[in-house]
Amino acid sequence: MKLRELLKLMTSIAKRKGISTPMIVGGTPRDKLLGNLKSIEDLDITTGDDSIHNLAKELSIYLNKKFKIDTKVMDDGHSSIFIGGFKVDFSSNFNAPNIDKYLAKLGIEDPTAMQRELYSRDFTCNALLMSLDLKTITDPTNRGFKDIQEKVIKTCLAPEVTLLTNKNRVVRAIYLAAKLNFELDPNLMTWIKEHPESMRFASDRALAEKLNKALIYNARRTTYLLDEMGLWQQIPITKEIYPYYMKRITGK
């Protein structure tokens, strides 16, 4: 099945089943803006509300009749459909605790369900929405376009809120900075530097996986951030990380 056929199918199912309009979120709209979208190997889909779970279910039922697929519900509540080597992730519709209070501080007194979800995400560069016809990108936080243009990783809410609502967000900030060649927002860096133990919220496996990839993308930026935020004592020293760790120790 071609990508556009899959996207049209999702649109059709949503209309027939009374599901909120599905949108592409996360890395795809970000990478399209950056001009880095050479091919799409996976998609993140959201509706901004709980109807996303119904969309995942209905699409899985339809595809199962015609294709060999694999469907999984992950620990964080999001669903994934694997079609050959292609993956579609459906949002868990996570809302940060007390999200309405934080949005009120930003001047958003009567937030939509989509605003609650997007501001609960990790970074502004990942909170853009793209229509399923791949033609339109919108910036519901009104900060994503600017931060992508300035090449900076910023949290959607205050760092102490955003980084504590998911165990992998601290290491993911470093990973994205290396992958995208972005800077980390000074407020974000300051908070992590003052709370280096926050790195340990992630499992050793997750830390090793993300840091190994970060080193491949940009070893200089990765090691600089680990140095600057004092995080070397918080990470597992794997065989991939060991040479960089020893270089830091010996200066050679």
Backbone bond lengths (Angstrom), bond angles and torsions (degrees), N, CA, C in turn:
res aa  C-N    CA-C-N  psi(-1)  N-CA   C-N-CA  omega(-1)  CA-C   N-CA-C  phi
1 M - - - 1.461 - - 1.522 109.65 -
2 K 1.341 116.07 130.30 1.451 120.96 178.78 1.526 110.25 -75.26
3 L 1.349 115.03 155.24 1.458 120.43 -176.44 1.520 111.85 -57.48
4 R 1.303 117.92 -47.38 1.466 119.70 -177.76 1.522 111.88 -64.12
5 E 1.323 116.57 -32.53 1.470 120.00 176.21 1.526 109.82 -66.10
6 L 1.321 116.51 -41.02 1.455 120.92 179.27 1.526 110.77 -64.27
7 L 1.329 116.43 -42.11 1.461 120.44 -179.38 1.527 111.36 -67.63
8 K 1.327 116.74 -38.52 1.467 120.29 176.50 1.526 110.55 -65.67
9 L 1.316 116.20 -36.45 1.458 120.73 178.07 1.527 110.35 -63.94
10 M 1.333 117.16 -44.15 1.470 120.23 177.92 1.524 111.20 -61.14
11 T 1.328 115.94 -41.51 1.464 120.34 179.11 1.522 110.34 -62.20
12 S 1.332 116.11 -43.77 1.461 121.26 -179.46 1.519 112.07 -64.36
13 I 1.318 117.15 -44.82 1.465 121.71 179.47 1.526 109.95 -62.17
14 A 1.326 116.78 -43.39 1.464 120.35 -179.88 1.524 111.09 -59.95
15 K 1.323 117.32 -42.76 1.459 120.91 -179.59 1.523 111.18 -67.10
16 R 1.327 116.96 -44.12 1.470 120.77 -177.49 1.521 112.88 -67.73
17 K 1.323 116.46 -33.10 1.458 121.04 -174.66 1.530 113.07 -99.44
18 G 1.312 117.43 5.11 1.465 120.01 179.27 1.509 113.51 68.06
19 I 1.335 116.64 31.96 1.454 122.61 -179.07 1.531 108.47 -90.80
20 S 1.309 116.90 142.61 1.465 120.76 178.07 1.529 110.43 -56.69
21 T 1.313 116.20 153.12 1.463 121.81 -175.19 1.526 111.37 -57.61
22 P 1.323 117.81 119.31 1.469 119.48 178.50 1.522 110.90 -76.16
23 M 1.334 115.60 144.72 1.460 122.95 -179.87 1.524 109.12 -134.68
24 I 1.325 115.50 154.04 1.461 121.49 173.78 1.525 108.09 -87.55
25 V 1.325 116.01 133.39 1.461 121.01 -177.63 1.526 108.20 -132.43
26 G 1.316 117.01 170.11 1.468 120.00 173.59 1.518 114.00 88.91
27 G 1.331 115.82 -136.01 1.454 121.07 -170.66 1.517 115.91 -71.70
28 T 1.331 118.07 -28.88 1.465 119.83 -175.01 1.526 112.59 -64.80
29 P 1.344 120.11 -53.52 1.474 118.12 177.32 1.524 112.80 -63.21
30 R 1.325 116.89 -36.14 1.470 120.24 177.36 1.523 111.15 -60.47
31 D 1.333 116.00 -48.89 1.454 119.98 -177.28 1.525 112.13 -68.71
32 K 1.327 116.95 -30.44 1.465 118.92 176.26 1.521 110.21 -65.49
33 L 1.323 117.14 -42.51 1.466 120.24 177.49 1.526 111.40 -62.59
34 L 1.321 116.57 -36.07 1.460 121.33 -178.83 1.530 112.59 -79.12
35 G 1.331 116.67 -9.03 1.455 120.31 -176.59 1.510 113.04 76.09
36 N 1.344 116.43 19.79 1.468 121.24 -177.94 1.526 113.41 -102.04
37 L 1.333 117.03 6.49 1.457 120.17 -173.40 1.526 109.92 -89.99
38 K 1.333 115.16 80.97 1.463 119.97 -179.45 1.520 110.95 -79.14
39 S 1.304 117.25 -36.71 1.469 122.63 176.41 1.516 107.99 -154.18
40 I 1.318 116.21 156.89 1.463 121.27 179.67 1.520 108.27 -109.27
41 E 1.337 115.76 114.26 1.462 120.89 -178.54 1.522 112.01 -104.12
42 D 1.339 116.36 -16.24 1.459 120.32 175.87 1.524 108.39 -155.87
43 L 1.318 115.31 158.27 1.457 121.37 -178.52 1.514 109.94 -132.83
44 D 1.328 115.80 144.76 1.458 122.26 170.29 1.517 107.28 -109.03
45 I 1.324 116.31 125.77 1.460 121.85 -176.21 1.522 110.02 -118.39
46 T 1.338 116.10 137.92 1.451 121.13 174.58 1.520 110.17 -138.01
47 T 1.314 115.61 154.71 1.465 121.32 168.69 1.525 109.64 -115.39
48 G 1.334 116.33 -8.05 1.452 120.95 -178.21 1.510 113.88 82.86
49 D 1.324 117.58 0.80 1.465 120.41 179.10 1.522 109.76 -149.95
50 D 1.327 116.35 -177.31 1.467 120.68 -175.06 1.525 114.33 -68.08
51 S 1.333 117.58 -11.14 1.467 118.84 179.23 1.520 111.76 -67.39
52 I 1.335 117.49 -11.73 1.463 120.80 176.62 1.529 110.73 -59.74
53 H 1.333 116.49 -33.60 1.468 119.73 -179.09 1.528 110.73 -68.45
54 N 1.330 116.36 -35.33 1.461 120.87 177.54 1.525 110.47 -68.70
55 L 1.335 116.53 -38.57 1.463 120.17 177.83 1.523 110.38 -61.82
56 A 1.329 117.06 -44.93 1.467 120.64 179.25 1.531 110.58 -60.76
57 K 1.320 116.43 -41.99 1.463 121.00 -179.42 1.522 111.47 -65.56
58 E 1.329 116.70 -48.50 1.467 120.80 -176.91 1.530 111.35 -66.54
59 L 1.326 117.48 -39.00 1.460 120.09 178.45 1.522 110.68 -66.19
60 S 1.316 116.47 -39.96 1.457 120.89 178.75 1.523 110.97 -62.04
61 I 1.328 116.82 -43.69 1.471 121.21 178.99 1.522 110.42 -60.32
62 Y 1.334 116.62 -45.16 1.463 120.66 -178.30 1.528 111.18 -65.02
63 L 1.320 116.49 -48.34 1.460 120.28 -176.41 1.518 112.12 -66.18
64 N 1.332 116.01 -33.52 1.463 120.18 179.98 1.514 112.82 -60.56
65 K 1.305 117.20 -25.46 1.462 121.51 -179.34 1.527 112.11 -74.66
66 K 1.339 116.41 -22.43 1.458 119.60 -172.44 1.521 114.89 -122.42
67 F 1.324 116.36 -20.82 1.462 119.49 -174.15 1.522 110.25 -134.60
68 K 1.317 114.61 162.38 1.453 120.10 172.31 1.518 107.58 -89.24
69 I 1.311 115.79 110.03 1.463 120.06 -177.80 1.528 109.67 -127.34
70 D 1.301 114.44 167.25 1.459 120.86 175.43 1.520 107.27 -130.29
71 T 1.325 116.49 129.65 1.459 121.29 -179.31 1.518 109.08 -118.53
72 K 1.338 116.10 132.90 1.458 120.59 179.76 1.524 109.96 -133.78
73 V 1.320 115.41 143.28 1.461 121.27 171.09 1.519 106.60 -106.60
74 M 1.332 116.46 120.50 1.455 121.55 -173.32 1.536 111.30 -85.31
75 D 1.330 114.82 167.88 1.465 120.45 -176.61 1.525 112.95 -60.16
76 D 1.335 117.23 -31.38 1.464 119.54 -178.48 1.523 113.17 -84.23
77 G 1.344 117.09 1.41 1.462 120.67 175.57 1.510 115.10 99.90
78 H 1.339 118.49 -9.39 1.467 118.27 178.78 1.527 109.77 -85.91
79 S 1.323 115.06 153.77 1.466 121.39 -179.63 1.518 109.80 -106.84
80 S 1.319 115.88 150.09 1.464 121.67 176.73 1.522 109.01 -130.55
81 I 1.323 115.84 136.38 1.453 122.33 173.10 1.517 107.44 -114.92
82 F 1.332 116.58 125.73 1.459 122.42 179.63 1.518 108.62 -106.40
83 I 1.327 116.54 120.62 1.459 122.31 178.72 1.522 106.29 -118.09
84 G 1.322 116.35 95.85 1.452 119.53 -172.14 1.517 108.55 63.24
85 G 1.336 116.58 -125.76 1.452 120.56 179.19 1.513 113.93 -91.86
86 F 1.343 116.69 6.39 1.465 121.39 -177.54 1.524 109.67 -102.83
87 K 1.346 115.68 140.32 1.462 120.08 -178.35 1.521 110.49 -125.18
88 V 1.340 115.17 137.97 1.454 121.55 173.00 1.527 107.59 -119.05
89 D 1.330 116.26 119.54 1.460 121.76 176.93 1.524 109.30 -99.88
90 F 1.320 115.63 133.60 1.460 121.50 178.05 1.525 108.37 -109.57
91 S 1.312 116.04 127.41 1.461 122.30 -173.93 1.522 112.79 -52.28
92 S 1.328 115.55 148.08 1.470 120.63 172.92 1.525 110.93 -79.31
93 N 1.354 116.25 -7.73 1.471 122.57 -174.63 1.527 110.61 58.45
94 F 1.324 115.45 42.63 1.462 120.76 179.03 1.520 110.71 -69.85
95 N 1.323 116.25 134.30 1.470 122.98 171.96 1.519 108.18 -117.90
96 A 1.324 117.22 129.15 1.456 120.91 177.72 1.525 109.98 -61.02
97 P 1.329 118.67 142.41 1.467 120.39 175.95 1.527 110.56 -54.37
98 N 1.335 115.66 136.72 1.471 121.81 179.42 1.525 112.75 61.42
99 I 1.325 116.25 30.86 1.461 120.19 -175.95 1.522 112.19 -58.36
100 D 1.340 118.05 -38.20 1.463 119.36 -178.70 1.529 111.47 -63.59
101 K 1.326 116.86 -35.02 1.464 120.77 177.94 1.521 110.56 -63.83
102 Y 1.334 116.75 -44.14 1.456 120.25 -179.44 1.522 111.32 -68.33
103 L 1.327 116.54 -36.95 1.460 119.24 178.86 1.529 111.32 -68.90
104 A 1.330 116.32 -35.35 1.473 119.70 177.37 1.529 110.47 -60.36
105 K 1.337 116.55 -36.39 1.465 120.21 178.24 1.521 111.80 -66.03
106 L 1.348 115.27 -22.89 1.459 120.27 177.67 1.523 111.56 -91.52
107 G 1.338 116.00 3.57 1.458 120.33 179.46 1.507 114.40 88.55
108 I 1.331 116.80 11.38 1.472 121.12 179.07 1.525 107.32 -102.66
109 E 1.331 116.34 95.61 1.467 121.56 -171.77 1.528 113.28 -84.71
110 D 1.309 117.30 -29.35 1.462 120.98 -177.58 1.527 108.79 -130.09
111 P 1.336 117.30 71.48 1.466 120.76 -172.52 1.521 113.10 -68.35
112 T 1.314 114.54 148.33 1.460 120.08 171.89 1.525 109.03 -79.52
113 A 1.321 116.07 166.22 1.461 120.29 176.70 1.528 110.22 -60.90
114 M 1.328 116.52 -37.24 1.465 119.76 -179.84 1.522 110.65 -67.08
115 Q 1.320 118.27 -40.18 1.467 120.27 177.10 1.519 111.22 -61.72
116 R 1.321 116.66 -40.87 1.465 119.40 178.83 1.519 110.72 -59.94
117 E 1.328 117.13 -43.14 1.462 119.09 -178.87 1.523 111.97 -69.93
118 L 1.317 116.98 -45.93 1.464 119.50 -174.44 1.520 112.05 -66.66
119 Y 1.322 117.48 -40.18 1.461 119.30 177.82 1.532 111.35 -71.30
120 S 1.320 117.34 -16.26 1.467 121.00 176.53 1.524 111.55 -84.53
121 R 1.322 116.88 -7.11 1.463 120.68 178.91 1.521 110.98 -75.64
122 D 1.325 115.56 177.84 1.468 118.73 -171.29 1.521 114.09 -75.49
123 F 1.330 117.46 -61.49 1.454 119.98 -171.09 1.523 111.00 -129.76
124 T 1.311 115.85 150.81 1.465 120.06 -175.48 1.528 111.94 -59.81
125 C 1.324 117.02 -32.63 1.466 119.88 -179.95 1.519 112.06 -67.58
126 N 1.332 117.11 -15.72 1.465 121.80 179.38 1.521 112.47 -104.83
127 A 1.326 117.15 8.97 1.471 120.67 -175.79 1.523 112.34 -110.93
128 L 1.334 116.46 23.12 1.458 121.03 174.50 1.524 109.27 -86.46
129 L 1.331 115.94 158.28 1.463 121.98 177.65 1.523 109.85 -121.35
130 M 1.327 115.67 140.14 1.461 121.45 175.71 1.525 109.08 -124.54
131 S 1.319 116.55 135.66 1.464 120.75 178.12 1.524 109.71 -67.34
132 L 1.327 116.02 154.63 1.471 119.84 -176.38 1.518 113.19 -70.20
133 D 1.333 118.00 -11.07 1.466 118.91 172.48 1.530 111.42 -85.79
134 L 1.344 116.00 2.64 1.465 124.15 175.81 1.532 113.15 66.57
135 K 1.331 117.58 17.49 1.464 120.46 -174.78 1.528 114.09 -99.83
136 T 1.335 117.74 -30.28 1.455 120.24 -169.95 1.523 111.60 -123.69
137 I 1.327 116.62 130.19 1.465 122.43 174.72 1.519 108.10 -116.34
138 T 1.316 116.04 130.18 1.461 121.02 178.32 1.531 109.67 -120.97
139 D 1.328 114.89 161.22 1.463 122.21 -174.44 1.534 109.02 -126.39
140 P 1.336 117.50 79.71 1.466 120.17 -175.06 1.519 115.18 -60.71
141 T 1.323 119.04 -26.62 1.461 120.28 178.33 1.528 111.83 -84.38
142 N 1.324 116.63 -9.28 1.472 122.39 -177.44 1.524 112.84 59.55
143 R 1.314 116.43 23.24 1.464 120.71 -179.90 1.525 112.59 -132.23
144 G 1.320 116.77 -19.28 1.457 120.30 -175.25 1.517 113.57 -64.98
145 F 1.334 117.63 -46.08 1.463 120.43 179.94 1.527 110.95 -58.19
146 K 1.323 116.01 -46.94 1.470 121.20 -178.02 1.523 111.24 -63.42
147 D 1.332 116.86 -44.77 1.465 119.98 -177.37 1.524 111.51 -68.49
148 I 1.326 117.00 -34.19 1.465 119.87 176.25 1.521 109.86 -68.40
149 Q 1.331 117.16 -42.30 1.459 120.89 178.10 1.526 110.96 -61.23
150 E 1.331 116.46 -39.11 1.462 120.80 -179.40 1.526 112.92 -86.54
151 K 1.326 116.30 -2.72 1.463 123.33 177.16 1.524 112.04 56.84
152 V 1.318 114.66 56.86 1.460 120.29 -179.78 1.526 110.00 -133.86
153 I 1.327 116.15 140.03 1.460 122.81 175.97 1.519 108.01 -90.98
154 K 1.337 116.78 115.50 1.458 121.79 177.44 1.522 109.60 -126.97
155 T 1.318 116.04 144.68 1.462 120.56 176.81 1.523 109.98 -75.58
156 C 1.336 115.78 152.47 1.467 120.50 -178.98 1.535 111.28 -71.32
157 L 1.315 116.71 -34.80 1.461 122.49 173.20 1.530 107.23 -117.16
158 A 1.306 118.00 -174.15 1.462 120.40 177.35 1.532 109.43 -56.76
159 P 1.345 118.17 143.84 1.468 120.08 -177.32 1.522 113.70 -51.92
160 E 1.340 117.46 -39.97 1.465 119.69 -177.75 1.519 112.77 -67.30
161 V 1.324 116.95 -18.81 1.465 121.02 175.67 1.525 109.69 -88.63
162 T 1.328 115.42 -56.89 1.465 120.43 -175.65 1.523 112.71 -60.05
163 L 1.328 117.40 -45.08 1.466 119.86 -173.27 1.521 113.20 -74.42
164 L 1.330 117.35 -17.70 1.459 119.83 -179.17 1.526 113.28 -95.86
165 T 1.327 117.01 -1.25 1.461 118.85 -178.81 1.528 112.91 -96.91
166 N 1.336 116.38 -1.11 1.464 120.20 176.09 1.523 107.91 -152.28
167 K 1.307 116.61 132.10 1.460 120.90 -171.29 1.533 113.98 -69.11
168 N 1.345 118.09 -17.09 1.464 120.17 -175.67 1.522 114.21 -102.93
169 R 1.317 118.57 5.24 1.460 119.39 -169.89 1.520 114.14 -74.66
170 V 1.307 118.85 -29.15 1.466 119.91 178.99 1.528 110.03 -67.26
171 V 1.308 117.50 -51.09 1.465 119.70 179.52 1.522 110.51 -67.17
172 R 1.321 117.36 -30.02 1.460 119.73 178.98 1.533 110.86 -67.58
173 A 1.318 117.71 -32.23 1.458 120.53 176.76 1.530 110.04 -61.24
174 I 1.333 116.59 -44.31 1.464 120.96 178.69 1.521 110.55 -65.64
175 Y 1.314 115.85 -44.03 1.469 121.00 179.45 1.529 111.31 -58.63
176 L 1.328 117.22 -47.00 1.461 120.34 -178.45 1.527 111.61 -67.85
177 A 1.328 116.97 -37.47 1.459 119.79 177.58 1.524 110.60 -59.73
178 A 1.326 116.11 -40.48 1.463 120.71 178.94 1.524 110.99 -71.71
179 K 1.312 116.61 -45.02 1.474 120.62 -176.86 1.522 111.73 -64.77
180 L 1.332 116.72 -43.62 1.459 121.02 -174.48 1.523 113.23 -92.92
181 N 1.337 116.39 -8.69 1.466 121.83 -172.89 1.525 110.69 59.92
182 F 1.330 114.94 45.44 1.463 123.17 177.99 1.530 109.34 -102.99
183 E 1.334 115.22 159.34 1.452 121.40 169.52 1.532 109.16 -86.74
184 L 1.326 116.74 157.74 1.456 120.46 169.72 1.521 108.86 -90.37
185 D 1.315 116.57 137.20 1.455 121.75 176.10 1.538 109.36 -55.25
186 P 1.338 118.61 135.32 1.475 120.93 -178.86 1.527 113.67 -54.88
187 N 1.332 118.16 -38.74 1.467 120.19 178.39 1.526 111.34 -64.35
188 L 1.319 115.65 -37.66 1.467 121.25 177.55 1.526 110.02 -65.24
189 M 1.321 116.48 -46.45 1.458 120.19 179.90 1.523 111.63 -63.15
190 T 1.316 115.82 -42.11 1.469 119.68 -179.20 1.515 110.98 -61.38
191 W 1.331 116.71 -44.12 1.471 119.59 -178.48 1.532 110.41 -63.66
192 I 1.322 117.45 -44.54 1.470 120.04 -179.74 1.523 110.40 -64.67
193 K 1.335 116.51 -41.10 1.466 120.34 179.52 1.525 111.08 -61.58
194 E 1.319 116.35 -36.52 1.466 120.64 179.43 1.529 112.16 -79.67
195 H 1.329 116.94 -15.67 1.466 121.84 -179.58 1.535 109.56 -133.05
196 P 1.336 117.99 61.86 1.469 120.15 -176.58 1.520 112.71 -61.22
197 E 1.328 116.55 -25.62 1.477 119.81 179.35 1.517 111.96 -64.11
198 S 1.333 117.51 -16.29 1.463 120.55 179.55 1.526 111.62 -64.05
199 M 1.323 116.57 -23.49 1.466 120.99 176.63 1.524 110.09 -61.28
200 R 1.341 116.04 -32.48 1.462 121.05 -174.98 1.518 113.18 -79.20
201 F 1.319 117.19 -2.23 1.462 118.22 175.07 1.526 110.14 -61.35
202 A 1.329 116.47 -33.63 1.466 121.28 178.11 1.519 109.91 -78.36
203 S 1.317 116.24 155.11 1.459 121.00 177.04 1.525 109.96 -72.17
204 D 1.334 116.45 160.04 1.462 120.28 176.37 1.529 110.80 -57.35
205 R 1.317 115.35 -37.80 1.471 119.63 -179.60 1.524 110.92 -63.40
206 A 1.330 116.32 -46.13 1.466 120.20 -179.37 1.522 110.57 -65.99
207 L 1.334 116.64 -40.92 1.459 120.18 178.47 1.524 111.30 -61.63
208 A 1.313 116.20 -47.49 1.463 120.18 -178.94 1.526 111.00 -62.87
209 E 1.315 116.27 -43.15 1.472 120.48 -178.12 1.524 111.31 -62.12
210 K 1.331 116.81 -49.43 1.460 120.20 -177.41 1.530 111.82 -69.46
211 L 1.327 117.03 -41.35 1.464 119.37 -178.57 1.520 111.94 -69.90
212 N 1.327 117.59 -36.44 1.459 120.06 176.62 1.528 110.34 -61.09
213 K 1.335 116.22 -43.00 1.466 120.02 178.49 1.529 110.62 -67.08
214 A 1.336 115.91 -39.77 1.460 119.42 179.25 1.525 111.01 -61.14
215 L 1.323 116.76 -40.95 1.460 120.85 179.65 1.524 111.30 -64.55
216 I 1.315 116.53 -35.18 1.470 120.22 177.60 1.527 110.06 -67.07
217 Y 1.316 116.21 -43.44 1.467 119.98 -179.81 1.529 112.03 -66.82
218 N 1.326 116.63 -47.30 1.468 119.94 -174.56 1.527 109.00 -161.88
219 A 1.312 115.87 87.88 1.466 120.73 -175.91 1.523 111.64 -63.76
220 R 1.329 116.95 -38.01 1.465 119.73 -177.83 1.524 111.07 -63.63
221 R 1.327 116.68 -46.11 1.467 119.24 -179.41 1.520 110.83 -67.69
222 T 1.323 116.94 -39.68 1.462 120.75 -179.64 1.515 111.39 -61.22
223 T 1.329 117.24 -49.20 1.465 120.25 -177.98 1.529 111.05 -69.28
224 Y 1.336 116.91 -33.86 1.460 119.71 176.27 1.528 110.53 -60.85
225 L 1.330 116.78 -44.48 1.462 119.98 -178.54 1.527 111.23 -67.92
226 L 1.319 117.32 -38.35 1.469 120.05 176.53 1.524 110.53 -63.65
227 D 1.318 116.58 -39.51 1.474 121.15 177.02 1.522 110.63 -66.15
228 E 1.320 115.74 -52.31 1.461 121.75 -171.56 1.527 111.92 -62.84
229 M 1.348 116.44 -33.76 1.463 119.47 -177.53 1.520 112.74 -100.68
230 G 1.338 116.69 4.84 1.464 120.85 175.57 1.518 113.83 63.11
231 L 1.336 116.20 50.05 1.464 119.88 -171.32 1.528 114.87 -109.85
232 W 1.322 118.10 0.39 1.461 119.03 -175.83 1.534 112.45 -60.89
233 Q 1.318 117.04 -35.06 1.466 119.46 -179.58 1.527 112.79 -75.65
234 Q 1.315 116.74 -6.11 1.466 121.00 -176.97 1.524 113.16 -101.88
235 I 1.329 117.40 0.17 1.468 119.20 -173.49 1.527 111.24 -119.13
236 P 1.325 117.77 152.93 1.468 120.29 175.14 1.522 109.79 -73.98
237 I 1.320 116.94 133.63 1.467 120.56 -179.66 1.531 107.67 -90.56
238 T 1.307 116.14 88.67 1.456 122.58 178.92 1.523 109.59 -80.58
239 K 1.312 116.51 173.35 1.472 119.71 179.68 1.526 111.59 -63.13
240 E 1.348 116.15 -28.96 1.465 119.40 178.39 1.528 111.06 -75.01
241 I 1.319 116.87 -36.01 1.458 121.61 -177.41 1.535 111.34 -83.09
242 Y 1.332 117.31 -27.30 1.470 122.77 -172.90 1.541 114.14 -51.96
243 P 1.349 119.40 -46.53 1.473 118.11 -178.91 1.527 112.96 -59.82
244 Y 1.333 116.93 -36.78 1.463 120.38 179.86 1.534 110.61 -72.78
245 Y 1.309 115.38 -35.09 1.463 120.24 177.68 1.539 110.04 -65.43
246 M 1.321 116.03 -44.20 1.474 119.64 -179.81 1.523 111.63 -67.93
247 K 1.312 116.70 -34.29 1.462 119.55 176.95 1.516 110.11 -63.57
248 R 1.330 115.74 -38.10 1.461 119.98 177.59 1.525 110.02 -65.17
249 I 1.337 117.07 -42.08 1.470 121.89 -177.05 1.532 111.01 -68.54
250 T 1.337 116.11 -45.92 1.466 120.84 -172.23 1.520 113.20 -93.12
251 G 1.348 115.72 -19.55 1.463 119.26 -176.19 1.508 112.91 74.82
252 K 1.342 117.49 12.64 1.472 121.02 -179.24 1.525 110.15 -112.28
